[in-house]
Amino acid sequence: MMCPLCGKEYDSLSGLKVHFRTVHLTNGTCPVCGKHFRNVTKHFYRKALETNSAFFKALYFLAKERRPRCAYYREIRGEVIAFLSNGGRWFEDQDFGRV
């Protein structure tokens, strides 16, 4: 599985989740738009619902610390794993509100 932000590859989903949270979510700033949020995970959730983008669904999925009871998390799990397994990445030429 490949990190959608930096492209680093991992053998397991758990390793990718640890990498994502420790490298890309350290200061409360969204790695995509550069804005600061008190809860970046909620920001990813809202963007995933607004855009219906597999990329933002993947960010939300990776940012969650525990497996929540949330139906949306369970609903997108298969799509996100397929996206990450196929090398899904964000490319800088896409405009997701970066300032």
Buried (B, 14 or more C-beta within 10 A) or exposed (E): BBBBBEEEEBEEBEEBBEBBBEEBBEEEBBBBBEEEBEEBBEBBBEBBEEEEBBBBBBBBBBBBEEEEEEEBBEEBBEBBBEBBEEEBBBEEEEEBEEE
